[in-house]
Amino acid sequence: MQDKTSIVVDYINEVKTRCTFNAAAKALGITPQALKKQLGEPRPEISWFVSPTSGEPMRYTDSQKHPELYRTTRIITSEKVLKRNLEL
């Protein structure tokens, strides 16, 4: 499962677009809590995973957020987008 998680993290960093925890977790077939555990400690490359209500990474300081986090207002909210683009 960690390999698929890495694929999603790499993709999100490549497209530099925020993605909700729910969408990523559903695409991987795990719970949002399990995804958060797999991702580990807050750091810029995983700050793209955000809350669906606020569009913000949860419990991140400004220094832990990716510098390009707000380059677009788009947020991936559907697991279908990830499944389609990554062939999961």
Sequence and secondary structure as in RCSB ss.txt:
>XXXX:A:sequence
MQDKTSIVVDYINEVKTRCTFNAAAKALGITPQALKKQLGEPRPEISWFVSPTSGEPMRYTDSQKHPELYRTTRI
ITSEKVLKRNLEL
>XXXX:A:secstr
 HHHHHHHHHHHHHHT EEEHHHHHHHHTS HHHHHHHH S  GGGTTEE TTT S TT  GGGS TTTTS S E
E  HHHHHHHHT 
